[in-house]
Amino acid sequence: MQDIKYRDFQAKLIPGMSAEKMIGVRTPDLKKYAKEIFGTHEAELFMKTLPHEYFDEYQLHAFLISLIKDYDAAIKETELFLPYIDNWATCDQLLPKSFAKHNDRLIDSILEWIKSDKTYTVRFGIGMLMKFYLDDNFKPEYLKIVADIVSDKYYINMMRAWYLATALAKQYESTIKVLERNELDVWTHNKTIQKAGESYRICNEKKEYLKKLKRIK
């Protein structure tokens, strides 16, 4: 399934990832393969073998976890896997389907992940908060949890901005107060406004107001 041109292209998109650590399997092919081997003894052995050698193996691992229907099993495998994630792509591809039906329990795990000292565990926690808690399960205090994160890690702060820009699209009245009160560090504040400006879900009138809230470093 290797595609050398795709491998070389993908290596440029993931900082710190060399082409030598990538096989070059396209994402649709990896997802298809994950479905083919899911539940087999081969897959079970593979998931127990950490760390992996190649980026593509981590991607496959994330897709296998995402297929687990039992919530407790999915949480267990996620907890085992998170410390080994070392790039944004694998982090953002991990999306266990079973999480959607257990929002009452998932939030406790999310709050623990966000406290982690590992960059991609924190990013994953924010991502899950964005995925499952900006609609019916939204609470204003979740905004503060993300706003209060203090980090110098680019991929954490970028996810914070992504979360808050999405929150502006879905929960504008609560989220705009975070920006009006300058509750964020300057970089994340301005990046949130930038990403909101790129969103088709936010009207032009709100975008114009957001521009006025931009801060000077």
N, C-alpha and C positions, 0 to 999 in steps of 0.2 A: 504493500500500500504506500510505499515511500514515493514522495514527490520532491525531488531535489530543489527545484526552483521555488516551490512553496516553502520548503525548509529555510532557504536562504532569505526569502522575503520575510518570513515570520520572525526569524532571529533578529532582524532589525527593529522589530516592534516591541521587543521585550528586553529592557535594559538588564545587563548582567548575564544574559543568556547567550551562549555561544552556539554556533551551528553544529559544533561537535557534540553538543548535548541534546540535539534535536534529531529525530528521525525524519520528520517531514510528512506526517500523515494528516490529511485534511480532516477538519472537525466533523463533517457529516459522516465520513468513513469511520472515525473513532466512535462516534455515537452508535452507529449501526453495529459495529463490532462489540461494543459494550452490551447491547441488547442480545446479541447472539450468544455471548458467553455468560451472561448474568445468571447466577444461581448454580453454575457448574462448579465442580471441585477445582478445576483450573483457576477460575475466577477467585475462589476463596483463598487458594494458596497465593495468588498474585497479590491480593489485598493485605495479606499478612507479611509480605516481603517489603519492608520499608527500611531504609530509603530506597527509592528507585534510582535507576541510572539516567534515564532519559526524560525530558520534558513531556513527551508524548505519553509516557507511562503514567505520569502524574495526572495528565488530562483524562486518560482512560480510567484511572482510579476515581477521579471526581465524578465521571459519568456513571460508574458502577454504583457509587454511593447514592447518587441522585435517583437511581431506579429502585432503591429499597423502599418497600411500602410500609413496613413496620416502623413506627416512630422511634421506639426505644433502640432498635437495632441501628437505625439511621443516625441517631444522636451518638451512639457508641462509636460507630465507624467514623463519624465526622470528628469527634474529639481525638481519636487516634491519628487521624490524617492531618488535621490543621497545623500541628507544629512543623510539619515537613514542607508546607507550601512556601515557596520562595519567589513567587512572581504574581503579578496582578491577573494574568490570564487564567491560571488554574483557580485562583481564588474566586474569580467572578463566574467561572463555569460550574462551580459546586452549588447545586440547588436541589436538595432532597425534596421530592414531591410530597413526602409524608408530612413535612413541616406545615403545609397549608391548613391541615385539619387539626392542628394542635397549638394554636396561637396562645392558649392559656398557659401552656407549659413551656413553649419555646422561649418566651420572653425572659425567663430566668436564666437560660443558657446564654442568650444574647447579652444580657447584662454582665455575665462573667467573661465572655469573649472580649467585650469592649475594655475590660480591665487588664487584659493580657499585656505582657511586655513584648509580644511578637507582632510585628507589623501586619502580617496578613491574617492573623486571627482577629485583630481589631477591625481591619477592613471588612472581613467576612461578617463580623457582628453588625457593623453599620449597614452593610448590604442587606442583611436579613431584616433589619429594622425598617429599611426602606421598602423592601419587597412586601412585607406582611403587615406593617403597622402604620400605613399612611392613609388607609381607607376606613373601614368600619372599626378597626381596632386601634385607631389613633388616640393618643393622649398627649396633651401639650407638654407634659413633663418629659416625653421622649425627645423633644427638641432640645431641651436643656441638657440632657445626657450627652447628646452629640456636640452641642455647643461648648460644653465644659471639657471636652477632651483636649489635653495639651500634648502636642507632639511636634517634632521637627521632621517627621517622616512624610515625604511627598505623597506616597500612595495612601496614607491614612487621611491626610488633609484633603486630597483630591476626592476621596470618597465622602468625607464630611460635606464638601461643597456640592457634590452630586446629590447627596441625600437632601440637603437643605433646598437646593434648586427644585428638586422633585416635590418637596414639601410645599414650596411656594405655589406649585401648580395644583396641588391637591388640598392643601390646608393653608390658604393664603393668609387669612386674618390672624391666625396664631403665629405663623412663621415670620411675617413681615415685622413683627415686634422684636424678634431676635436681632434683625438688622438695624432697626430704628434705635434700639438700645445699645448697639455696638457690643454685643455679647461675644463676638468672635474675634480671633486674631485678624489682623488686617489682610493677610494673604487669603485666608479662607473666606472672609467677608467678601472681598472683591471677586474671588473666583466663583462664589455662589451667584453673585450678580451677573457675571459673565455667562455662566451656564444657564441661568434663568433667561437671559437675553437670547440665547440660542434655542430656547424651547418653543415649540409651536402650541403648547398648551397654556401659555401665559399671554394675555392680550397685550396689545401695543401700549395701551394706557398705563398698565402696571409696569411694563418694561421701562417706559419713560420715567416713571417715579423711581424705580429701582436705580436707574442711572444717577439720579440725584443723591443717592445714598452712598455712592462710591467714596471710599476713604483714601487719603493720601498717606503713603508710608512715612 
